[in-house]
Amino acid sequence: MARSTSLVTVAALQMVSSSDLAVNLLRAEGLIAEAANGGAKLAVLPENFALFGRQRIFDLAVQEAASGDLQSQLAHLAAKYNLTLVAGTIPTPAPDGRVYATSFVYGPDGCCLGQYRKMHLFDADVADAQGSYRESDSYAPGDDVVVLETPFGRIGVGICYDLRFPELFRQMFELKADIVVLPSAFTRSTGWAHWLPLLRARAIENQCLVVAANQGGVHDAKRQTSGGSVIIDSWGRVLAEAGLGEVCILADYDSAEQNALRLRMPVAQHRRL
Ligand SMILES: O=C(O)CNC(=O)[C@H](CS)NC(=O)CCC(=O)C(=O)O
C-alpha cells in the first residue's frame, strides 16, 4: 500500500560522547547513516555530541570561528544522507569570552537553515557525583526563540535545561511550530525523575511532535546522563524510546493527524493569557 503523504520518518540519535572529537564525529555519522537507512528525513543529535566535557570547548569555539571546519562537516553529512540535521550543540564564541551552546540546523542540500543558542543555563545543585553544575561559568545564554521552516513542518529548537521553561515552547507554538527538537545532556538523577513527564507535557500542551535526543551513559567518573531519548506525538503518545547507550530511534510523524487534532481541540484559540 502506498505510504500516506502526510508521514515523515524522524530520528533521535542518542550518544555517549567523550572528549575525543574525532571518535564522536565518527559515531555521529554512524547513527546518521542508520537514520537515513531507516528512511529518516529529520535527524536530531544530542547536546555536546561532538565534544563532552568542559576542557576544550573554548579551543573548539575559537577554532570553529576561524575555520568553520566542524560546521562544514555537519553540512556535508546532512547532504550526504539527504536529511535535515539538527546538529546537537557545539560551542561558538560569545562576545564576553564565554561560549554559546549553539544548535545548527542543516537542510538536505547542506545549507544551514538557522541556529539556536541555548537560553536557559543549568546552574543547579544535583544529588549526583558531580553535585554542582554551573553552566553559566563557561556558557553565555542566547536571546532568541527559533522556529525554522522545512518542507515537512516548522521546527522549534530547544536545548536540554530549556525543557523546564514551558514559556519558551509556548512562544514556539505562537510562531507556529509543528515539531519541537530538544538536543540534551540531562543528568541521570534529574532525567530519570523529570525528563519524560516534562517532554510529554510540552508535546500535549503545544500539540506538536517532540523529538528529544539525549546523551545516555557514563562519560567520566562524575558524569552520567539519563538516556531515554524519545519521540512523542501531539497526543502525548511515546512513539519510540531508547534506553541507555548509543542508539538511533525512529518514528513516523503524521502531520495530517496532528492538524486534525488541532482542529478538534483548538487550544491555540482558547488561550486567555
Ligand atoms: O556540560 C556538558 O559537558 C554538557 N552540557 C550539559 O550537560 C548541560 C549543561 S551542564 N546539561 C543540562 O543542561 C542538564 C539539564 C538537566 O539535567 C536538568 O534540567 O535536570
The ligand as an SDF file (V2000), in Angstrom:
LIG
                    3D

 20 19  0  0  0  0  0  0  0  0999 V2000
   28.3510   20.1080   30.4960 O   0  0  0  0  0  0  0  0  0  0  0  0
   28.4570   19.4210   29.4890 C   0  0  0  0  0  0  0  0  0  0  0  0
   29.5060   18.8680   29.1340 O   0  0  0  0  0  0  0  0  0  0  0  0
   27.2700   19.1850   28.6300 C   0  0  0  0  0  0  0  0  0  0  0  0
   26.1670   20.0470   28.9290 N   0  0  0  0  0  0  0  0  0  0  0  0
   25.3030   19.7150   29.8270 C   0  0  0  0  0  0  0  0  0  0  0  0
   25.4210   18.6750   30.4060 O   0  0  0  0  0  0  0  0  0  0  0  0
   24.1660   20.6390   30.1220 C   0  0  0  0  0  0  0  0  0  0  0  0
   24.7050   21.8320   30.8630 C   0  0  0  0  0  0  0  0  0  0  0  0
   25.5250   21.4340   32.3620 S   0  0  0  0  0  0  0  0  0  0  0  0
   23.2160   19.9140   30.8890 N   0  0  0  0  0  0  0  0  0  0  0  0
   21.9980   20.3300   31.2030 C   0  0  0  0  0  0  0  0  0  0  0  0
   21.5270   21.3920   30.7820 O   0  0  0  0  0  0  0  0  0  0  0  0
   21.2550   19.3410   32.0820 C   0  0  0  0  0  0  0  0  0  0  0  0
   19.8650   19.7930   32.4920 C   0  0  0  0  0  0  0  0  0  0  0  0
   19.3040   18.8010   33.4380 C   0  0  0  0  0  0  0  0  0  0  0  0
   19.8330   17.7480   33.6860 O   0  0  0  0  0  0  0  0  0  0  0  0
   18.0300   19.1080   34.1140 C   0  0  0  0  0  0  0  0  0  0  0  0
   17.3430   20.0860   33.7440 O   0  0  0  0  0  0  0  0  0  0  0  0
   17.6640   18.3630   35.0270 O   0  0  0  0  0  0  0  0  0  0  0  0
  1  2  2  0
  2  3  1  0
  2  4  1  0
  4  5  1  0
  5  6  1  0
  6  7  2  0
  6  8  1  0
  8  9  1  0
  8 11  1  0
  9 10  1  0
 11 12  1  0
 12 13  2  0
 12 14  1  0
 14 15  1  0
 15 16  1  0
 16 17  2  0
 16 18  1  0
 18 19  2  0
 18 20  1  0
M  END
$$$$
